[in-house]
Amino acid sequence: MMSVSTHLMFQGGKAQAAVDLYATVFLGFAVVSVEKYGPGDPTPGLVKIAKINFHGHPLIIIDSPVPHKFDFTPSMSLFVDFDQTADLDRTFNKLAAGGEVKMPLGDYGFSPRFGWLTDVLGVSWQLNLRKAQ
């Protein structure tokens, strides 16, 4: 059996901050398990692997024990559909705090309300209001 998960690798010990932030922003963000590096590991106390259920989507969040010259890019983003404008706006504003707005909330034709941003941790999000059926 195969499974697919989105994998977010943080540097500098930001994984726990990401888990904490997203758990407060999204009601359907459930931490399944968190394993941290131990005293004999290269980065004790940092997140070795956090397994998340994000509205039924598996998400893995880690702290890299090795520094890298690359980080997140907006070309890969998490796309989240909302049913309520208020929930979309609240989430957008929380994630945009300290981050960078790529496309402010608005009607872009393909959606009645859409916004794209990079949060304070460097993760790119596209937040969309579903069209009425």
N, CA, C and O atoms as CSV, one atom per row, in Angstrom:
chain,resi,resn,atom,element,x,y,z
A,1,MET,N,N,0.844,-1.188,0.000
A,1,MET,CA,C,0.000,0.000,0.000
A,1,MET,C,C,0.884,1.244,0.000
A,1,MET,O,O,1.915,1.286,0.671
A,2,MET,N,N,0.475,2.236,-0.746
A,2,MET,CA,C,1.212,3.477,-0.854
A,2,MET,C,C,0.484,4.590,-0.109
A,2,MET,O,O,-0.739,4.561,0.028
A,3,SER,N,N,1.243,5.564,0.367
A,3,SER,CA,C,0.632,6.756,0.940
A,3,SER,C,C,1.486,7.958,0.548
A,3,SER,O,O,2.675,7.818,0.262
A,4,VAL,N,N,0.877,9.123,0.537
A,4,VAL,CA,C,1.565,10.353,0.175
A,4,VAL,C,C,1.307,11.376,1.279
A,4,VAL,O,O,0.174,11.559,1.724
A,5,SER,N,N,2.366,12.031,1.707
A,5,SER,CA,C,2.274,13.072,2.725
A,5,SER,C,C,3.021,14.306,2.255
A,5,SER,O,O,4.009,14.200,1.529
A,6,THR,N,N,2.561,15.453,2.658
A,6,THR,CA,C,3.326,16.680,2.451
A,6,THR,C,C,4.368,16.741,3.561
A,6,THR,O,O,4.055,16.504,4.728
A,7,HIS,N,N,5.613,17.060,3.194
A,7,HIS,CA,C,6.730,17.055,4.131
A,7,HIS,C,C,7.286,18.473,4.229
A,7,HIS,O,O,7.699,19.049,3.223
A,8,LEU,N,N,7.298,19.033,5.428
A,8,LEU,CA,C,7.838,20.367,5.647
A,8,LEU,C,C,9.098,20.257,6.497
A,8,LEU,O,O,9.032,19.855,7.658
A,9,MET,N,N,10.238,20.612,5.925
A,9,MET,CA,C,11.509,20.566,6.643
A,9,MET,C,C,11.919,21.986,7.033
A,9,MET,O,O,12.124,22.854,6.185
A,10,PHE,N,N,12.027,22.185,8.326
A,10,PHE,CA,C,12.437,23.484,8.845
A,10,PHE,C,C,13.893,23.439,9.264
A,10,PHE,O,O,14.452,22.369,9.506
A,11,GLN,N,N,14.498,24.605,9.346
A,11,GLN,CA,C,15.858,24.748,9.833
A,11,GLN,C,C,15.851,25.658,11.049
A,11,GLN,O,O,14.945,26.472,11.229
A,12,GLY,N,N,16.860,25.510,11.870
A,12,GLY,CA,C,17.002,26.406,13.016
A,12,GLY,C,C,15.988,26.177,14.119
A,12,GLY,O,O,15.714,27.087,14.901
A,13,GLY,N,N,15.429,24.985,14.196
A,13,GLY,CA,C,14.521,24.678,15.300
A,13,GLY,C,C,13.141,25.296,15.184
A,13,GLY,O,O,12.497,25.550,16.201
A,14,LYS,N,N,12.671,25.543,13.970
A,14,LYS,CA,C,11.366,26.193,13.782
A,14,LYS,C,C,10.194,25.215,13.669
A,14,LYS,O,O,9.045,25.651,13.589
A,15,ALA,N,N,10.452,23.915,13.660
A,15,ALA,CA,C,9.371,22.937,13.460
A,15,ALA,C,C,8.319,23.005,14.568
A,15,ALA,O,O,7.122,22.985,14.282
A,16,GLN,N,N,8.750,23.085,15.826
A,16,GLN,CA,C,7.778,23.136,16.918
A,16,GLN,C,C,6.936,24.406,16.838
A,16,GLN,O,O,5.738,24.376,17.116
A,17,ALA,N,N,7.560,25.522,16.460
A,17,ALA,CA,C,6.814,26.771,16.282
A,17,ALA,C,C,5.769,26.614,15.184
A,17,ALA,O,O,4.665,27.146,15.300
A,18,ALA,N,N,6.108,25.891,14.124
A,18,ALA,CA,C,5.158,25.651,13.033
A,18,ALA,C,C,3.987,24.812,13.528
A,18,ALA,O,O,2.830,25.144,13.271
A,19,VAL,N,N,4.283,23.728,14.236
A,19,VAL,CA,C,3.216,22.872,14.782
A,19,VAL,C,C,2.308,23.699,15.691
A,19,VAL,O,O,1.085,23.607,15.592
A,20,ASP,N,N,2.889,24.492,16.561
A,20,ASP,CA,C,2.103,25.308,17.498
A,20,ASP,C,C,1.249,26.346,16.775
A,20,ASP,O,O,0.074,26.520,17.099
A,21,LEU,N,N,1.841,27.039,15.791
A,21,LEU,CA,C,1.106,28.064,15.037
A,21,LEU,C,C,-0.057,27.452,14.276
A,21,LEU,O,O,-1.187,27.925,14.396
A,22,TYR,N,N,0.198,26.412,13.499
A,22,TYR,CA,C,-0.841,25.833,12.661
A,22,TYR,C,C,-1.946,25.188,13.492
A,22,TYR,O,O,-3.102,25.160,13.070
A,23,ALA,N,N,-1.600,24.670,14.667
A,23,ALA,CA,C,-2.618,24.085,15.557
A,23,ALA,C,C,-3.563,25.157,16.083
A,23,ALA,O,O,-4.723,24.859,16.368
A,24,THR,N,N,-3.096,26.403,16.220
A,24,THR,CA,C,-3.977,27.479,16.683
A,24,THR,C,C,-4.759,28.115,15.535
A,24,THR,O,O,-5.825,28.689,15.754
A,25,VAL,N,N,-4.231,28.013,14.306
A,25,VAL,CA,C,-4.870,28.645,13.151
A,25,VAL,C,C,-5.969,27.767,12.551
A,25,VAL,O,O,-7.029,28.268,12.176
A,26,PHE,N,N,-5.717,26.459,12.460
A,26,PHE,CA,C,-6.650,25.553,11.795
A,26,PHE,C,C,-7.315,24.616,12.794
A,26,PHE,O,O,-6.633,23.908,13.535
A,27,LEU,N,N,-8.651,24.610,12.815
A,27,LEU,CA,C,-9.385,23.730,13.718
A,27,LEU,C,C,-9.136,22.259,13.395
A,27,LEU,O,O,-9.139,21.434,14.309
A,28,GLY,N,N,-8.923,21.907,12.148
A,28,GLY,CA,C,-8.725,20.526,11.744
A,28,GLY,C,C,-7.276,20.097,11.692
A,28,GLY,O,O,-6.934,19.172,10.954
A,29,PHE,N,N,-6.421,20.742,12.453
A,29,PHE,CA,C,-4.991,20.424,12.493
A,29,PHE,C,C,-4.733,19.623,13.755
A,29,PHE,O,O,-4.663,20.186,14.847
A,30,ALA,N,N,-4.591,18.307,13.612
A,30,ALA,CA,C,-4.442,17.433,14.776
A,30,ALA,C,C,-3.050,16.807,14.795
A,30,ALA,O,O,-2.623,16.176,13.827
A,31,VAL,N,N,-2.359,16.993,15.903
A,31,VAL,CA,C,-1.037,16.396,16.080
A,31,VAL,C,C,-1.235,14.927,16.444
A,31,VAL,O,O,-1.821,14.608,17.479
A,32,VAL,N,N,-0.743,14.045,15.589
A,32,VAL,CA,C,-0.849,12.606,15.824
A,32,VAL,C,C,0.284,12.148,16.736
A,32,VAL,O,O,0.052,11.412,17.694
A,33,SER,N,N,1.506,12.580,16.441
A,33,SER,CA,C,2.658,12.233,17.275
A,33,SER,C,C,3.795,13.208,17.022
A,33,SER,O,O,3.896,13.802,15.949
A,34,VAL,N,N,4.649,13.365,18.027
A,34,VAL,CA,C,5.854,14.181,17.898
A,34,VAL,C,C,7.003,13.407,18.541
A,34,VAL,O,O,6.920,12.983,19.693
A,35,GLU,N,N,8.076,13.235,17.767
A,35,GLU,CA,C,9.286,12.617,18.297
A,35,GLU,C,C,10.393,13.660,18.218
A,35,GLU,O,O,10.599,14.279,17.174
A,36,LYS,N,N,11.102,13.851,19.325
A,36,LYS,CA,C,12.179,14.843,19.360
A,36,LYS,C,C,13.529,14.144,19.420
A,36,LYS,O,O,13.640,13.006,19.877
A,37,TYR,N,N,14.551,14.851,18.949
A,37,TYR,CA,C,15.908,14.337,19.042
A,37,TYR,C,C,16.302,14.250,20.511
A,37,TYR,O,O,15.965,15.124,21.309
A,38,GLY,N,N,17.025,13.177,20.861
A,38,GLY,CA,C,17.447,12.944,22.238
A,38,GLY,C,C,18.801,13.549,22.549
A,38,GLY,O,O,19.427,14.157,21.681
A,39,PRO,N,N,19.265,13.383,23.805
A,39,PRO,CA,C,20.528,13.979,24.249
A,39,PRO,C,C,21.751,13.576,23.426
A,39,PRO,O,O,22.675,14.378,23.301
A,40,GLY,N,N,21.796,12.381,22.868
A,40,GLY,CA,C,22.950,11.953,22.083
A,40,GLY,C,C,22.875,12.334,20.616
A,40,GLY,O,O,23.813,12.077,19.861
A,41,ASP,N,N,21.785,12.936,20.206
A,41,ASP,CA,C,21.583,13.307,18.804
A,41,ASP,C,C,22.221,14.665,18.512
A,41,ASP,O,O,22.540,15.412,19.437
A,42,PRO,N,N,22.408,14.989,17.221
A,42,PRO,CA,C,23.067,16.256,16.862
A,42,PRO,C,C,22.281,17.505,17.260
A,42,PRO,O,O,22.875,18.560,17.481
A,43,THR,N,N,20.960,17.401,17.353
A,43,THR,CA,C,20.134,18.570,17.698
A,43,THR,C,C,19.127,18.183,18.787
A,43,THR,O,O,17.929,18.107,18.516
A,44,PRO,N,N,19.597,17.937,20.012
A,44,PRO,CA,C,18.696,17.491,21.077
A,44,PRO,C,C,17.566,18.494,21.334
A,44,PRO,O,O,17.775,19.707,21.369
A,45,GLY,N,N,16.363,17.938,21.513
A,45,GLY,CA,C,15.192,18.753,21.818
A,45,GLY,C,C,14.426,19.251,20.605
A,45,GLY,O,O,13.283,19.689,20.735
A,46,LEU,N,N,15.040,19.192,19.419
A,46,LEU,CA,C,14.332,19.632,18.222
A,46,LEU,C,C,13.460,18.505,17.681
A,46,LEU,O,O,13.613,17.345,18.065
A,47,VAL,N,N,12.548,18.862,16.790
A,47,VAL,CA,C,11.571,17.904,16.271
A,47,VAL,C,C,12.223,16.987,15.241
A,47,VAL,O,O,12.653,17.433,14.177
A,48,LYS,N,N,12.290,15.697,15.575
A,48,LYS,CA,C,12.788,14.692,14.642
A,48,LYS,C,C,11.718,14.394,13.605
A,48,LYS,O,O,12.003,14.330,12.410
A,49,ILE,N,N,10.477,14.210,14.069
A,49,ILE,CA,C,9.336,14.041,13.166
A,49,ILE,C,C,8.038,14.305,13.936
A,49,ILE,O,O,7.804,13.757,15.013
A,50,ALA,N,N,7.217,15.154,13.349
A,50,ALA,CA,C,5.856,15.372,13.861
A,50,ALA,C,C,4.901,14.908,12.780
A,50,ALA,O,O,4.971,15.356,11.636
A,51,LYS,N,N,4.013,14.010,13.152
A,51,LYS,CA,C,3.002,13.521,12.214
A,51,LYS,C,C,1.697,14.233,12.521
A,51,LYS,O,O,1.240,14.269,13.664
A,52,ILE,N,N,1.109,14.797,11.476
A,52,ILE,CA,C,-0.071,15.640,11.599
A,52,ILE,C,C,-1.184,15.102,10.715
A,52,ILE,O,O,-0.932,14.598,9.620
A,53,ASN,N,N,-2.410,15.210,11.195
A,53,ASN,CA,C,-3.591,14.984,10.367
A,53,ASN,C,C,-4.194,16.362,10.141
A,53,ASN,O,O,-4.735,16.973,11.063
A,54,PHE,N,N,-4.095,16.845,8.907
A,54,PHE,CA,C,-4.561,18.193,8.564
A,54,PHE,C,C,-5.817,18.044,7.717
A,54,PHE,O,O,-5.747,17.975,6.490
A,55,HIS,N,N,-6.971,17.996,8.387
A,55,HIS,CA,C,-8.254,17.768,7.713
A,55,HIS,C,C,-8.200,16.520,6.836
A,55,HIS,O,O,-8.685,16.529,5.704
A,56,GLY,N,N,-7.612,15.451,7.361
A,56,GLY,CA,C,-7.524,14.204,6.626
A,56,GLY,C,C,-6.296,14.077,5.744
A,56,GLY,O,O,-6.049,13.008,5.186
A,57,HIS,N,N,-5.521,15.143,5.607
A,57,HIS,CA,C,-4.300,15.123,4.790
A,57,HIS,C,C,-3.101,14.892,5.700
A,57,HIS,O,O,-2.892,15.648,6.649
A,58,PRO,N,N,-2.304,13.848,5.423
A,58,PRO,CA,C,-1.120,13.629,6.249
A,58,PRO,C,C,-0.038,14.661,5.972
A,58,PRO,O,O,0.278,14.972,4.823
A,59,LEU,N,N,0.513,15.176,7.048
A,59,LEU,CA,C,1.545,16.201,6.971
A,59,LEU,C,C,2.669,15.776,7.907
A,59,LEU,O,O,2.412,15.348,9.032
A,60,ILE,N,N,3.899,15.890,7.454
A,60,ILE,CA,C,5.066,15.591,8.268
A,60,ILE,C,C,5.853,16.884,8.434
A,60,ILE,O,O,6.105,17.599,7.464
A,61,ILE,N,N,6.238,17.176,9.675
A,61,ILE,CA,C,7.007,18.384,9.975
A,61,ILE,C,C,8.264,17.958,10.726
A,61,ILE,O,O,8.191,17.216,11.706
A,62,ILE,N,N,9.423,18.438,10.253
A,62,ILE,CA,C,10.683,18.079,10.902
A,62,ILE,C,C,11.585,19.303,11.043
A,62,ILE,O,O,11.405,20.313,10.363
A,63,ASP,N,N,12.565,19.183,11.952
A,63,ASP,CA,C,13.707,20.086,12.008
A,63,ASP,C,C,14.865,19.344,11.371
A,63,ASP,O,O,15.161,18.215,11.761
A,64,SER,N,N,15.520,19.949,10.409
A,64,SER,CA,C,16.684,19.314,9.796
A,64,SER,C,C,17.865,19.427,10.754
A,64,SER,O,O,18.160,20.517,11.246
A,65,PRO,N,N,18.540,18.320,11.021
A,65,PRO,CA,C,19.732,18.406,11.869
A,65,PRO,C,C,20.940,18.977,11.120
A,65,PRO,O,O,21.961,19.300,11.728
A,66,VAL,N,N,20.816,19.096,9.805
A,66,VAL,CA,C,21.900,19.600,8.965
A,66,VAL,C,C,21.452,20.909,8.315
A,66,VAL,O,O,20.369,20.953,7.733
A,67,PRO,N,N,22.248,21.971,8.396
A,67,PRO,CA,C,21.887,23.217,7.700
A,67,PRO,C,C,21.936,23.023,6.181
A,67,PRO,O,O,22.797,22.317,5.657
A,68,HIS,N,N,20.998,23.660,5.496
A,68,HIS,CA,C,20.930,23.578,4.037
A,68,HIS,C,C,20.953,24.982,3.449
A,68,HIS,O,O,20.602,25.953,4.120
A,69,LYS,N,N,21.370,25.083,2.193
A,69,LYS,CA,C,21.384,26.369,1.497
A,69,LYS,C,C,20.047,26.651,0.824
A,69,LYS,O,O,19.897,27.669,0.148
A,70,PHE,N,N,19.078,25.765,0.999
A,70,PHE,CA,C,17.759,25.966,0.403
A,70,PHE,C,C,16.714,26.002,1.506
A,70,PHE,O,O,16.943,25.543,2.625
A,71,ASP,N,N,15.588,26.549,1.167
A,71,ASP,CA,C,14.471,26.651,2.102
A,71,ASP,C,C,13.182,26.534,1.293
A,71,ASP,O,O,13.199,26.068,0.154
A,72,PHE,N,N,12.090,26.948,1.873
A,72,PHE,CA,C,10.811,26.877,1.181
A,72,PHE,C,C,10.767,27.869,0.028
A,72,PHE,O,O,11.455,28.890,0.032
A,73,THR,N,N,9.939,27.540,-0.960
A,73,THR,CA,C,9.703,28.433,-2.083
A,73,THR,C,C,8.195,28.558,-2.284
A,73,THR,O,O,7.477,27.580,-2.076
A,74,PRO,N,N,7.694,29.716,-2.677
A,74,PRO,CA,C,6.253,29.873,-2.883
A,74,PRO,C,C,5.694,29.015,-4.013
A,74,PRO,O,O,4.481,28.826,-4.102
A,75,SER,N,N,6.571,28.491,-4.884
A,75,SER,CA,C,6.050,27.694,-5.991
A,75,SER,C,C,5.427,26.384,-5.508
A,75,SER,O,O,4.671,25.754,-6.248
A,76,MET,N,N,5.732,25.969,-4.288
A,76,MET,CA,C,5.066,24.826,-3.663
A,76,MET,C,C,4.295,25.388,-2.475
A,76,MET,O,O,4.884,25.993,-1.579
A,77,SER,N,N,3.009,25.194,-2.466
A,77,SER,CA,C,2.201,25.771,-1.393
A,77,SER,C,C,1.144,24.780,-0.928
A,77,SER,O,O,0.850,23.794,-1.605
A,78,LEU,N,N,0.588,25.059,0.227
A,78,LEU,CA,C,-0.554,24.301,0.720
A,78,LEU,C,C,-1.807,25.077,0.314
A,78,LEU,O,O,-1.956,26.252,0.650
A,79,PHE,N,N,-2.692,24.417,-0.404
A,79,PHE,CA,C,-3.923,25.024,-0.904
A,79,PHE,C,C,-5.055,24.556,-0.002
A,79,PHE,O,O,-5.304,23.357,0.120
A,80,VAL,N,N,-5.746,25.512,0.634
A,80,VAL,CA,C,-6.801,25.181,1.585
A,80,VAL,C,C,-8.107,25.819,1.121
A,80,VAL,O,O,-8.181,27.032,0.924
A,81,ASP,N,N,-9.140,24.984,0.948
A,81,ASP,CA,C,-10.477,25.469,0.597
A,81,ASP,C,C,-11.284,25.737,1.868
A,81,ASP,O,O,-11.223,24.969,2.829
A,82,PHE,N,N,-12.035,26.831,1.859
A,82,PHE,CA,C,-12.899,27.205,2.972
A,82,PHE,C,C,-14.340,27.279,2.494
A,82,PHE,O,O,-14.605,27.561,1.326
A,83,ASP,N,N,-15.268,27.024,3.408
A,83,ASP,CA,C,-16.693,27.166,3.119
A,83,ASP,C,C,-17.245,28.506,3.605
A,83,ASP,O,O,-18.282,28.959,3.122
A,84,GLN,N,N,-16.556,29.143,4.558
A,84,GLN,CA,C,-17.037,30.381,5.172
A,84,GLN,C,C,-16.014,31.507,4.990
A,84,GLN,O,O,-14.822,31.320,5.232
A,85,THR,N,N,-16.492,32.663,4.565
A,85,THR,CA,C,-15.631,33.828,4.370
A,85,THR,C,C,-14.937,34.232,5.660
A,85,THR,O,O,-13.750,34.556,5.646
A,86,ALA,N,N,-15.654,34.219,6.766
A,86,ALA,CA,C,-15.073,34.637,8.051
A,86,ALA,C,C,-13.907,33.737,8.445
A,86,ALA,O,O,-12.895,34.226,8.947
A,87,ASP,N,N,-14.035,32.434,8.227
A,87,ASP,CA,C,-12.952,31.500,8.551
A,87,ASP,C,C,-11.742,31.745,7.657
A,87,ASP,O,O,-10.604,31.721,8.125
A,88,LEU,N,N,-11.989,31.980,6.380
A,88,LEU,CA,C,-10.911,32.280,5.441
A,88,LEU,C,C,-10.181,33.553,5.859
A,88,LEU,O,O,-8.952,33.563,5.938
A,89,ASP,N,N,-10.917,34.615,6.123
A,89,ASP,CA,C,-10.313,35.900,6.499
A,89,ASP,C,C,-9.504,35.786,7.784
A,89,ASP,O,O,-8.391,36.305,7.869
A,90,ARG,N,N,-10.060,35.107,8.784
A,90,ARG,CA,C,-9.372,34.935,10.075
A,90,ARG,C,C,-8.056,34.187,9.870
A,90,ARG,O,O,-7.019,34.587,10.399
A,91,THR,N,N,-8.102,33.106,9.105
A,91,THR,CA,C,-6.916,32.293,8.855
A,91,THR,C,C,-5.872,33.081,8.074
A,91,THR,O,O,-4.689,33.054,8.411
A,92,PHE,N,N,-6.306,33.776,7.039
A,92,PHE,CA,C,-5.386,34.572,6.229
A,92,PHE,C,C,-4.670,35.603,7.095
A,92,PHE,O,O,-3.450,35.746,7.012
A,93,ASN,N,N,-5.420,36.316,7.920
A,93,ASN,CA,C,-4.827,37.362,8.755
A,93,ASN,C,C,-3.833,36.794,9.764
A,93,ASN,O,O,-2.788,37.398,10.006
A,94,LYS,N,N,-4.144,35.640,10.354
A,94,LYS,CA,C,-3.226,35.022,11.310
A,94,LYS,C,C,-1.947,34.563,10.617
A,94,LYS,O,O,-0.850,34.793,11.125
A,95,LEU,N,N,-2.081,33.921,9.468
A,95,LEU,CA,C,-0.899,33.425,8.766
A,95,LEU,C,C,-0.074,34.556,8.148
A,95,LEU,O,O,1.145,34.435,8.023
A,96,ALA,N,N,-0.725,35.645,7.766
A,96,ALA,CA,C,-0.022,36.768,7.137
A,96,ALA,C,C,0.780,37.590,8.140
A,96,ALA,O,O,1.707,38.300,7.752
A,97,ALA,N,N,0.438,37.504,9.424
A,97,ALA,CA,C,1.130,38.292,10.453
A,97,ALA,C,C,2.616,37.937,10.466
A,97,ALA,O,O,2.992,36.810,10.785
A,98,GLY,N,N,3.442,38.901,10.119
A,98,GLY,CA,C,4.879,38.697,10.081
A,98,GLY,C,C,5.382,38.039,8.805
A,98,GLY,O,O,6.587,37.874,8.619
A,99,GLY,N,N,4.459,37.664,7.927
A,99,GLY,CA,C,4.832,37.013,6.670
A,99,GLY,C,C,4.784,37.977,5.506
A,99,GLY,O,O,4.945,39.185,5.679
A,100,GLU,N,N,4.560,37.435,4.310
A,100,GLU,CA,C,4.503,38.253,3.099
A,100,GLU,C,C,3.280,37.867,2.275
A,100,GLU,O,O,3.105,36.701,1.920
A,101,VAL,N,N,2.445,38.840,1.975
A,101,VAL,CA,C,1.256,38.609,1.157
A,101,VAL,C,C,1.662,38.652,-0.303
A,101,VAL,O,O,2.215,39.644,-0.777
A,102,LYS,N,N,1.379,37.555,-1.020
A,102,LYS,CA,C,1.673,37.469,-2.455
A,102,LYS,C,C,0.492,37.997,-3.273
A,102,LYS,O,O,0.673,38.729,-4.246
A,103,MET,N,N,-0.712,37.616,-2.863
A,103,MET,CA,C,-1.953,38.098,-3.480
A,103,MET,C,C,-2.927,38.385,-2.341
A,103,MET,O,O,-3.348,37.456,-1.651
A,104,PRO,N,N,-3.295,39.651,-2.126
A,104,PRO,CA,C,-4.221,39.965,-1.048
A,104,PRO,C,C,-5.588,39.320,-1.283
A,104,PRO,O,O,-5.933,38.967,-2.411
A,105,LEU,N,N,-6.348,39.174,-0.222
A,105,LEU,CA,C,-7.684,38.599,-0.354
A,105,LEU,C,C,-8.498,39.396,-1.357
A,105,LEU,O,O,-8.565,40.623,-1.283
A,106,GLY,N,N,-9.113,38.695,-2.287
A,106,GLY,CA,C,-9.934,39.362,-3.285
A,106,GLY,C,C,-10.599,38.372,-4.219
A,106,GLY,O,O,-10.389,37.162,-4.127
A,107,ASP,N,N,-11.404,38.909,-5.117
A,107,ASP,CA,C,-12.074,38.123,-6.153
A,107,ASP,C,C,-11.198,38.192,-7.399
A,107,ASP,O,O,-11.047,39.251,-8.008
A,108,TYR,N,N,-10.626,37.056,-7.768
A,108,TYR,CA,C,-9.733,36.998,-8.915
A,108,TYR,C,C,-10.387,36.319,-10.119
A,108,TYR,O,O,-9.704,35.959,-11.078
A,109,GLY,N,N,-11.702,36.145,-10.070
A,109,GLY,CA,C,-12.415,35.535,-11.180
A,109,GLY,C,C,-12.554,34.028,-11.041
A,109,GLY,O,O,-13.645,33.489,-11.225
A,110,PHE,N,N,-11.470,33.345,-10.721
A,110,PHE,CA,C,-11.529,31.891,-10.546
A,110,PHE,C,C,-12.083,31.510,-9.175
A,110,PHE,O,O,-12.402,30.347,-8.924
A,111,SER,N,N,-12.193,32.503,-8.293
A,111,SER,CA,C,-12.691,32.276,-6.941
A,111,SER,C,C,-13.341,33.557,-6.433
A,111,SER,O,O,-12.869,34.650,-6.747
A,112,PRO,N,N,-14.412,33.445,-5.655
A,112,PRO,CA,C,-15.025,34.651,-5.117
A,112,PRO,C,C,-14.156,35.329,-4.056
A,112,PRO,O,O,-14.303,36.526,-3.809
A,113,ARG,N,N,-13.246,34.568,-3.426
A,113,ARG,CA,C,-12.336,35.141,-2.423
A,113,ARG,C,C,-11.117,34.216,-2.328
A,113,ARG,O,O,-11.233,33.024,-2.044
A,114,PHE,N,N,-9.960,34.805,-2.572
A,114,PHE,CA,C,-8.727,34.040,-2.623
A,114,PHE,C,C,-7.588,34.912,-2.128
A,114,PHE,O,O,-7.586,36.124,-2.343
A,115,GLY,N,N,-6.623,34.296,-1.467
A,115,GLY,CA,C,-5.411,35.000,-1.067
A,115,GLY,C,C,-4.236,34.042,-1.023
A,115,GLY,O,O,-4.401,32.856,-0.737
A,116,TRP,N,N,-3.054,34.558,-1.306
A,116,TRP,CA,C,-1.829,33.750,-1.309
A,116,TRP,C,C,-0.803,34.480,-0.463
A,116,TRP,O,O,-0.612,35.687,-0.611
A,117,LEU,N,N,-0.146,33.751,0.418
A,117,LEU,CA,C,0.826,34.363,1.308
A,117,LEU,C,C,1.923,33.396,1.679
A,117,LEU,O,O,1.785,32.185,1.509
A,118,THR,N,N,3.002,33.931,2.182
A,118,THR,CA,C,4.061,33.146,2.805
A,118,THR,C,C,4.060,33.545,4.265
A,118,THR,O,O,4.178,34.726,4.590
A,119,ASP,N,N,3.926,32.557,5.158
A,119,ASP,CA,C,3.843,32.879,6.583
A,119,ASP,C,C,5.211,33.216,7.165
A,119,ASP,O,O,6.222,33.146,6.465
A,120,VAL,N,N,5.243,33.574,8.422
A,120,VAL,CA,C,6.453,34.001,9.107
A,120,VAL,C,C,7.521,32.905,9.126
A,120,VAL,O,O,8.702,33.200,9.308
A,121,LEU,N,N,7.121,31.653,8.940
A,121,LEU,CA,C,8.062,30.531,8.939
A,121,LEU,C,C,8.522,30.147,7.532
A,121,LEU,O,O,9.324,29.228,7.366
A,122,GLY,N,N,8.008,30.859,6.511
A,122,GLY,CA,C,8.432,30.631,5.140
A,122,GLY,C,C,7.566,29.683,4.338
A,122,GLY,O,O,7.878,29.399,3.181
A,123,VAL,N,N,6.472,29.179,4.929
A,123,VAL,CA,C,5.587,28.251,4.220
A,123,VAL,C,C,4.572,29.047,3.409
A,123,VAL,O,O,3.992,30.015,3.900
A,124,SER,N,N,4.366,28.632,2.170
A,124,SER,CA,C,3.448,29.300,1.256
A,124,SER,C,C,2.052,28.675,1.362
A,124,SER,O,O,1.907,27.452,1.374
A,125,TRP,N,N,1.034,29.528,1.439
A,125,TRP,CA,C,-0.363,29.102,1.569
A,125,TRP,C,C,-1.218,29.793,0.523
A,125,TRP,O,O,-1.088,30.997,0.300
A,126,GLN,N,N,-2.097,29.026,-0.123
A,126,GLN,CA,C,-3.142,29.580,-0.972
A,126,GLN,C,C,-4.463,29.259,-0.270
A,126,GLN,O,O,-4.803,28.094,-0.065
A,127,LEU,N,N,-5.192,30.297,0.089
A,127,LEU,CA,C,-6.436,30.142,0.812
A,127,LEU,C,C,-7.589,30.552,-0.095
A,127,LEU,O,O,-7.580,31.644,-0.662
A,128,ASN,N,N,-8.576,29.681,-0.231
A,128,ASN,CA,C,-9.608,29.843,-1.238
A,128,ASN,C,C,-11.004,29.623,-0.639
A,128,ASN,O,O,-11.216,28.713,0.162
A,129,LEU,N,N,-11.944,30.476,-1.047
A,129,LEU,CA,C,-13.342,30.278,-0.692
A,129,LEU,C,C,-13.995,29.485,-1.819
A,129,LEU,O,O,-13.965,29.891,-2.981
A,130,ARG,N,N,-14.582,28.355,-1.459
A,130,ARG,CA,C,-15.251,27.545,-2.483
A,130,ARG,C,C,-16.398,28.335,-3.104
A,130,ARG,O,O,-17.092,29.087,-2.419
A,131,LYS,N,N,-16.586,28.157,-4.395
A,131,LYS,CA,C,-17.739,28.775,-5.055
A,131,LYS,C,C,-19.004,28.075,-4.601
A,131,LYS,O,O,-19.012,26.866,-4.369
A,132,ALA,N,N,-20.063,28.840,-4.476
A,132,ALA,CA,C,-21.357,28.259,-4.105
A,132,ALA,C,C,-21.800,27.281,-5.176
A,132,ALA,O,O,-21.696,27.557,-6.371
A,133,GLN,N,N,-22.286,26.157,-4.741
A,133,GLN,CA,C,-22.717,25.122,-5.686
A,133,GLN,C,C,-24.145,25.349,-6.128
A,133,GLN,O,O,-24.675,24.574,-6.925
